[in-house]
Amino acid sequence: MSSIDHIRSTPGFPDGRWPREMTLEENLADLRRHAADFARRSGFTYTVLDAAGDEVVGCVYIYPPGPTGSDVDVRSWVRSDRAELDRELYDAVVDWLRTAWPFSAVDYAPR
């Protein structure tokens, strides 16, 4: 929650509704929703870890498209104290989507 303002200023999070302060119960419900989406293959949320694999630095969301006419809506963020990784994460996700996913039109706010 220490990165709320930073995440809200990240391209792809324009409306200021998320992230928001959540109780532990609300956060757990959110995690369960993402896990259920993943199990149904209706949306995919990935935690981004540091190179050592022991610290969460961000997140990537791959969900059905909004009204843009794309195949998919993609968003990502990194913590404010790891802001320098935002472009690197964006580039890696763009490459991953291009090489490993079946999408021809991706809505992912450029960096």
OpenMM code with the backbone's topology and positions (N, CA, C; nanometers):
from openmm import Vec3, app, unit

residues = "MET SER SER ILE ASP HIS ILE ARG SER THR PRO GLY PHE PRO ASP GLY ARG TRP PRO ARG GLU MET THR LEU GLU GLU ASN LEU ALA ASP LEU ARG ARG HIS ALA ALA ASP PHE ALA ARG ARG SER GLY PHE THR TYR THR VAL LEU ASP ALA ALA GLY ASP GLU VAL VAL GLY CYS VAL TYR ILE TYR PRO PRO GLY PRO THR GLY SER ASP VAL ASP VAL ARG SER TRP VAL ARG SER ASP ARG ALA GLU LEU ASP ARG GLU LEU TYR ASP ALA VAL VAL ASP TRP LEU ARG THR ALA TRP PRO PHE SER ALA VAL ASP TYR ALA PRO ARG".split()
positions = [
    Vec3(0.0802, -0.1186, 0.0000),
    Vec3(0.0000, 0.0000, 0.0000),
    Vec3(0.0856, 0.1266, 0.0000),
    Vec3(0.2152, 0.1102, 0.0189),
    Vec3(0.3035, 0.2269, 0.0195),
    Vec3(0.3241, 0.2838, -0.1206),
    Vec3(0.2774, 0.2146, -0.2232),
    Vec3(0.2993, 0.2587, -0.3613),
    Vec3(0.1706, 0.3016, -0.4317),
    Vec3(0.0646, 0.3288, -0.3587),
    Vec3(-0.0643, 0.3621, -0.4200),
    Vec3(-0.0507, 0.4777, -0.5179),
    Vec3(0.0051, 0.5893, -0.4755),
    Vec3(0.0165, 0.7058, -0.5638),
    Vec3(0.1014, 0.6735, -0.6868),
    Vec3(0.2096, 0.6004, -0.6658),
    Vec3(0.2961, 0.5632, -0.7781),
    Vec3(0.2215, 0.4750, -0.8785),
    Vec3(0.1511, 0.3757, -0.8302),
    Vec3(0.0784, 0.2855, -0.9196),
    Vec3(-0.0299, 0.3624, -0.9942),
    Vec3(-0.1009, 0.4490, -0.9261),
    Vec3(-0.2056, 0.5279, -0.9913),
    Vec3(-0.1493, 0.6184, -1.1004),
    Vec3(-0.0226, 0.6531, -1.0908),
    Vec3(0.0387, 0.7371, -1.1935),
    Vec3(0.1005, 0.6546, -1.3063),
    Vec3(0.0979, 0.5233, -1.2946),
    Vec3(0.1521, 0.4341, -1.3968),
    Vec3(0.0565, 0.4279, -1.5149),
    Vec3(0.1062, 0.4342, -1.6377),
    Vec3(0.0173, 0.4215, -1.7537),
    Vec3(-0.0681, 0.2944, -1.7433),
    Vec3(-0.1978, 0.3084, -1.7709),
    Vec3(-0.2892, 0.1955, -1.7634),
    Vec3(-0.3766, 0.1965, -1.6399),
    Vec3(-0.3496, 0.2864, -1.5469),
    Vec3(-0.4296, 0.2985, -1.4244),
    Vec3(-0.4835, 0.4409, -1.4139),
    Vec3(-0.5676, 0.4814, -1.5086),
    Vec3(-0.6028, 0.6233, -1.5212),
    Vec3(-0.7139, 0.6740, -1.4314),
    Vec3(-0.7967, 0.5864, -1.3770),
    Vec3(-0.9163, 0.6376, -1.3114),
    Vec3(-0.9020, 0.6620, -1.1614),
    Vec3(-0.7914, 0.6218, -1.1019),
    Vec3(-0.7692, 0.6481, -0.9598),
    Vec3(-0.8507, 0.5639, -0.8641),
    Vec3(-0.9210, 0.4632, -0.9155),
    Vec3(-1.0008, 0.3772, -0.8264),
    Vec3(-0.9185, 0.2632, -0.7672),
    Vec3(-0.8074, 0.2313, -0.8311),
    Vec3(-0.7230, 0.1217, -0.7821),
    Vec3(-0.5786, 0.1617, -0.8009),
    Vec3(-0.4929, 0.1249, -0.7144),
    Vec3(-0.5207, 0.0513, -0.5916),
    Vec3(-0.5858, 0.1415, -0.4869),
    Vec3(-0.6361, 0.0775, -0.3871),
    Vec3(-0.6972, 0.1468, -0.2744),
    Vec3(-0.6593, 0.0737, -0.1469),
    Vec3(-0.6735, 0.1413, -0.0369),
    Vec3(-0.6498, 0.0762, 0.0916),
    Vec3(-0.7475, -0.0400, 0.1058),
    Vec3(-0.6973, -0.1555, 0.1519),
    Vec3(-0.7817, -0.2725, 0.1725),
    Vec3(-0.7490, -0.3353, 0.3071),
    Vec3(-0.8505, -0.3930, 0.3668),
    Vec3(-0.8274, -0.4721, 0.4867),
    Vec3(-0.7606, -0.6025, 0.4443),
    Vec3(-0.7089, -0.6763, 0.5400),
    Vec3(-0.6511, -0.8070, 0.5073),
    Vec3(-0.7560, -0.8983, 0.4441),
    Vec3(-0.8789, -0.8922, 0.4926),
    Vec3(-0.9858, -0.9753, 0.4381),
    Vec3(-1.0173, -0.9358, 0.2933),
    Vec3(-1.0220, -0.8061, 0.2651),
    Vec3(-1.0468, -0.7601, 0.1286),
    Vec3(-0.9331, -0.8015, 0.0353),
    Vec3(-0.8107, -0.7913, 0.0835),
    Vec3(-0.6962, -0.8316, 0.0021),
    Vec3(-0.7014, -0.9816, -0.0273),
    Vec3(-0.7350, -1.0614, 0.0730),
    Vec3(-0.7462, -1.2056, 0.0527),
    Vec3(-0.8566, -1.2371, -0.0479),
    Vec3(-0.9699, -1.1695, -0.0393),
    Vec3(-1.0785, -1.1902, -0.1353),
    Vec3(-1.0329, -1.1536, -0.2764),
    Vec3(-0.9550, -1.0463, -0.2901),
    Vec3(-0.9021, -1.0055, -0.4196),
    Vec3(-0.8082, -1.1125, -0.4755),
    Vec3(-0.7210, -1.1647, -0.3933),
    Vec3(-0.6298, -1.2711, -0.4361),
    Vec3(-0.7066, -1.3964, -0.4778),
    Vec3(-0.8106, -1.4294, -0.4024),
    Vec3(-0.8926, -1.5462, -0.4376),
    Vec3(-0.9641, -1.5245, -0.5707),
    Vec3(-1.0108, -1.4028, -0.5963),
    Vec3(-1.0762, -1.3720, -0.7233),
    Vec3(-0.9787, -1.3907, -0.8392),
    Vec3(-0.8565, -1.3397, -0.8227),
    Vec3(-0.7562, -1.3572, -0.9278),
    Vec3(-0.7234, -1.5051, -0.9481),
    Vec3(-0.7135, -1.5807, -0.8411),
    Vec3(-0.6850, -1.7242, -0.8528),
    Vec3(-0.7994, -1.7968, -0.9234),
    Vec3(-0.9229, -1.7590, -0.8934),
    Vec3(-1.0380, -1.8212, -0.9601),
    Vec3(-1.0394, -1.7856, -1.1085),
    Vec3(-1.0078, -1.6607, -1.1415),
    Vec3(-0.9992, -1.6205, -1.2829),
    Vec3(-0.8947, -1.7050, -1.3545),
    Vec3(-0.7803, -1.7232, -1.2904),
    Vec3(-0.6720, -1.8018, -1.3498),
    Vec3(-0.7185, -1.9460, -1.3719),
    Vec3(-0.7828, -2.0044, -1.2710),
    Vec3(-0.8286, -2.1433, -1.2827),
    Vec3(-0.9305, -2.1594, -1.3953),
    Vec3(-1.0156, -2.0576, -1.4153),
    Vec3(-1.1152, -2.0612, -1.5229),
    Vec3(-1.0561, -2.0197, -1.6573),
    Vec3(-0.9327, -1.9714, -1.6541),
    Vec3(-0.8651, -1.9200, -1.7736),
    Vec3(-0.9386, -1.7999, -1.8318),
    Vec3(-0.9962, -1.7188, -1.7410),
    Vec3(-1.0678, -1.5997, -1.7842),
    Vec3(-0.9881, -1.4723, -1.7580),
    Vec3(-0.8773, -1.4859, -1.6900),
    Vec3(-0.7878, -1.3747, -1.6618),
    Vec3(-0.6634, -1.4295, -1.5951),
    Vec3(-0.5526, -1.3585, -1.6141),
    Vec3(-0.4253, -1.4096, -1.5642),
    Vec3(-0.3508, -1.2981, -1.4920),
    Vec3(-0.3235, -1.3212, -1.3654),
    Vec3(-0.2507, -1.2252, -1.2831),
    Vec3(-0.1211, -1.2913, -1.2392),
    Vec3(-0.0110, -1.2198, -1.2613),
    Vec3(0.1209, -1.2724, -1.2280),
    Vec3(0.1911, -1.1785, -1.1314),
    Vec3(0.2521, -1.2356, -1.0307),
    Vec3(0.3360, -1.1599, -0.9400),
    Vec3(0.4748, -1.1487, -1.0024),
    Vec3(0.5326, -1.0298, -0.9951),
    Vec3(0.6668, -1.0060, -1.0477),
    Vec3(0.7628, -1.0059, -0.9301),
    Vec3(0.8614, -1.0936, -0.9356),
    Vec3(0.9603, -1.1067, -0.8285),
    Vec3(1.0934, -1.0468, -0.8710),
    Vec3(1.1741, -1.0104, -0.7744),
    Vec3(1.3091, -0.9626, -0.8059),
    Vec3(1.3920, -1.0797, -0.8585),
    Vec3(1.5114, -1.0501, -0.9048),
    Vec3(1.5961, -1.1525, -0.9666),
    Vec3(1.6258, -1.2687, -0.8728),
    Vec3(1.6347, -1.2422, -0.7446),
    Vec3(1.6604, -1.3491, -0.6483),
    Vec3(1.5349, -1.4325, -0.6232),
    Vec3(1.4198, -1.3789, -0.6615),
    Vec3(1.2952, -1.4530, -0.6470),
    Vec3(1.2353, -1.4512, -0.5089),
    Vec3(1.2800, -1.3601, -0.4246),
    Vec3(1.2285, -1.3606, -0.2882),
    Vec3(1.1583, -1.2313, -0.2465),
    Vec3(1.1414, -1.1382, -0.3409),
    Vec3(1.0767, -1.0124, -0.3073),
    Vec3(0.9822, -0.9716, -0.4201),
    Vec3(0.8577, -0.9421, -0.3841),
    Vec3(0.7602, -0.8961, -0.4822),
    Vec3(0.7928, -0.7524, -0.5199),
    Vec3(0.8051, -0.7271, -0.6511),
    Vec3(0.8333, -0.5916, -0.6971),
    Vec3(0.7200, -0.5360, -0.7823),
    Vec3(0.6252, -0.6198, -0.8238),
    Vec3(0.5162, -0.5696, -0.9053),
    Vec3(0.4181, -0.6782, -0.9433),
    Vec3(0.3376, -0.6470, -1.0459),
    Vec3(0.2329, -0.7385, -1.0879),
    Vec3(0.2003, -0.7138, -1.2348),
    Vec3(0.1530, -0.8187, -1.3035),
    Vec3(0.1074, -0.8107, -1.4422),
    Vec3(-0.0313, -0.8730, -1.4473),
    Vec3(-0.1237, -0.8046, -1.5165),
    Vec3(-0.2608, -0.8515, -1.5332),
    Vec3(-0.2891, -0.8680, -1.6820),
    Vec3(-0.3421, -0.9836, -1.7200),
    Vec3(-0.3811, -1.0106, -1.8582),
    Vec3(-0.5276, -1.0528, -1.8536),
    Vec3(-0.6145, -0.9653, -1.9050),
    Vec3(-0.7584, -0.9861, -1.8932),
    Vec3(-0.8286, -0.9606, -2.0259),
    Vec3(-0.9535, -1.0056, -2.0375),
    Vec3(-1.0294, -0.9793, -2.1603),
    Vec3(-1.0324, -0.8290, -2.1896),
    Vec3(-1.0493, -0.7960, -2.3163),
    Vec3(-1.0416, -0.6552, -2.3560),
    Vec3(-1.1585, -0.5713, -2.3071),
    Vec3(-1.1309, -0.4441, -2.2944),
    Vec3(-1.2360, -0.3469, -2.2689),
    Vec3(-1.2932, -0.3033, -2.4030),
    Vec3(-1.3434, -0.1817, -2.4097),
    Vec3(-1.4102, -0.1341, -2.5318),
    Vec3(-1.3147, -0.0869, -2.6415),
    Vec3(-1.1872, -0.1206, -2.6335),
    Vec3(-1.0891, -0.0685, -2.7289),
    Vec3(-1.0829, -0.1445, -2.8602),
    Vec3(-1.1421, -0.2626, -2.8670),
    Vec3(-1.1338, -0.3430, -2.9884),
    Vec3(-1.0102, -0.4309, -2.9941),
    Vec3(-0.9347, -0.4375, -2.8866),
    Vec3(-0.8157, -0.5227, -2.8835),
    Vec3(-0.8548, -0.6660, -2.8482),
    Vec3(-0.7571, -0.7551, -2.8532),
    Vec3(-0.7780, -0.8940, -2.8126),
    Vec3(-0.7696, -0.9105, -2.6619),
    Vec3(-0.6940, -0.8215, -2.5977),
    Vec3(-0.6639, -0.8382, -2.4559),
    Vec3(-0.6256, -0.7045, -2.3939),
    Vec3(-0.6536, -0.6913, -2.2643),
    Vec3(-0.6148, -0.5737, -2.1871),
    Vec3(-0.5032, -0.6161, -2.0914),
    Vec3(-0.3904, -0.5492, -2.0992),
    Vec3(-0.2752, -0.5830, -2.0164),
    Vec3(-0.2351, -0.4603, -1.9350),
    Vec3(-0.2066, -0.4825, -1.8096),
    Vec3(-0.1589, -0.3758, -1.7216),
    Vec3(-0.0477, -0.4322, -1.6349),
    Vec3(0.0419, -0.3444, -1.5952),
    Vec3(0.1483, -0.3866, -1.5034),
    Vec3(0.1882, -0.2693, -1.4166),
    Vec3(0.2445, -0.3017, -1.3024),
    Vec3(0.2976, -0.1985, -1.2144),
    Vec3(0.4168, -0.2544, -1.1394),
    Vec3(0.4987, -0.1638, -1.0910),
    Vec3(0.6080, -0.1973, -0.9998),
    Vec3(0.5957, -0.1058, -0.8786),
    Vec3(0.6519, -0.1483, -0.7680),
    Vec3(0.6511, -0.0658, -0.6468),
    Vec3(0.7265, 0.0640, -0.6707),
    Vec3(0.6917, 0.1656, -0.5937),
    Vec3(0.7563, 0.2961, -0.6114),
    Vec3(0.9067, 0.2893, -0.5864),
    Vec3(0.9499, 0.2055, -0.4938),
    Vec3(1.0940, 0.1964, -0.4662),
    Vec3(1.1681, 0.1132, -0.5704),
    Vec3(1.0951, 0.0601, -0.6676),
    Vec3(1.1557, -0.0147, -0.7793),
    Vec3(1.1113, 0.0446, -0.9132),
    Vec3(1.0766, 0.1726, -0.9127),
    Vec3(1.0220, 0.2404, -1.0310),
    Vec3(1.1117, 0.2272, -1.1532),
    Vec3(1.2405, 0.2158, -1.1330),
    Vec3(1.3333, 0.2047, -1.2465),
    Vec3(1.3103, 0.0767, -1.3265),
    Vec3(1.2360, -0.0190, -1.2719),
    Vec3(1.2101, -0.1448, -1.3408),
    Vec3(1.0854, -0.1406, -1.4284),
    Vec3(1.0099, -0.0305, -1.4236),
    Vec3(0.8841, -0.0251, -1.4973),
    Vec3(0.9053, -0.0476, -1.6464),
    Vec3(0.9965, 0.0233, -1.7074),
    Vec3(1.0195, 0.0089, -1.8521),
    Vec3(1.0729, -0.1303, -1.8853),
    Vec3(1.1610, -0.1810, -1.8027),
    Vec3(1.2153, -0.3158, -1.8245),
    Vec3(1.1043, -0.4209, -1.8184),
    Vec3(1.0152, -0.4085, -1.7214),
    Vec3(0.9027, -0.5006, -1.7106),
    Vec3(0.8118, -0.4866, -1.8327),
    Vec3(0.7808, -0.3645, -1.8699),
    Vec3(0.6960, -0.3396, -1.9877),
    Vec3(0.7556, -0.4076, -2.1118),
    Vec3(0.8832, -0.3845, -2.1368),
    Vec3(0.9481, -0.4440, -2.2548),
    Vec3(0.9451, -0.5963, -2.2498),
    Vec3(0.9687, -0.6534, -2.1319),
    Vec3(0.9674, -0.7996, -2.1182),
    Vec3(0.8271, -0.8550, -2.1426),
    Vec3(0.7255, -0.7873, -2.0922),
    Vec3(0.5878, -0.8340, -2.1114),
    Vec3(0.5472, -0.8215, -2.2582),
    Vec3(0.5822, -0.7116, -2.3227),
    Vec3(0.5517, -0.6954, -2.4653),
    Vec3(0.6144, -0.8096, -2.5452),
    Vec3(0.7393, -0.8411, -2.5176),
    Vec3(0.8068, -0.9501, -2.5889),
    Vec3(0.7400, -1.0842, -2.5594),
    Vec3(0.7061, -1.1083, -2.4340),
    Vec3(0.6399, -1.2323, -2.3929),
    Vec3(0.5047, -1.2460, -2.4618),
    Vec3(0.4275, -1.1385, -2.4669),
    Vec3(0.2977, -1.1437, -2.5335),
    Vec3(0.3136, -1.1718, -2.6828),
    Vec3(0.4146, -1.1120, -2.7429),
    Vec3(0.4381, -1.1295, -2.8869),
    Vec3(0.4811, -1.2718, -2.9203),
    Vec3(0.5616, -1.3333, -2.8342),
    Vec3(0.6187, -1.4639, -2.8669),
    Vec3(0.5431, -1.5833, -2.8095),
    Vec3(0.4666, -1.5639, -2.7029),
    Vec3(0.4082, -1.6794, -2.6349),
    Vec3(0.2557, -1.6778, -2.6245),
    Vec3(0.1933, -1.5682, -2.6640),
    Vec3(0.0476, -1.5588, -2.6519),
    Vec3(-0.0132, -1.5424, -2.7915),
    Vec3(-0.1399, -1.5785, -2.8075),
    Vec3(-0.2027, -1.5767, -2.9408),
    Vec3(-0.2717, -1.4446, -2.9767),
    Vec3(-0.2259, -1.3331, -2.9258),
    Vec3(-0.2947, -1.2058, -2.9473),
    Vec3(-0.2337, -1.1282, -3.0637),
    Vec3(-0.3209, -1.0678, -3.1434),
    Vec3(-0.2712, -0.9822, -3.2504),
    Vec3(-0.2884, -0.8345, -3.2171),
    Vec3(-0.3807, -0.8026, -3.1279),
    Vec3(-0.4039, -0.6638, -3.0870),
    Vec3(-0.4077, -0.6557, -2.9343),
    Vec3(-0.3093, -0.5922, -2.8763),
    Vec3(-0.2942, -0.5854, -2.7312),
    Vec3(-0.3139, -0.4410, -2.6857),
    Vec3(-0.3973, -0.4222, -2.5850),
    Vec3(-0.4129, -0.2904, -2.5231),
    Vec3(-0.3257, -0.2887, -2.3980),
    Vec3(-0.2099, -0.2238, -2.4091),
    Vec3(-0.1137, -0.2180, -2.2982),
    Vec3(-0.0516, -0.0795, -2.3070),
    Vec3(-0.0828, 0.0065, -2.2119),
    Vec3(-0.0408, 0.1470, -2.2157),
    Vec3(0.1100, 0.1561, -2.2315),
    Vec3(0.1556, 0.2258, -2.3368),
    Vec3(0.3005, 0.2362, -2.3625),
    Vec3(0.3728, 0.3129, -2.2531),
    Vec3(0.5006, 0.2839, -2.2425),
    Vec3(0.5857, 0.3534, -2.1466),
    Vec3(0.6689, 0.4553, -2.2197),
] * unit.nanometer
topology = app.Topology()
chain = topology.addChain("A")
for resn in residues:
    res = topology.addResidue(resn, chain)
    for name in ("N", "CA", "C"):
        topology.addAtom(name, app.Element.getBySymbol(name[0]), res)
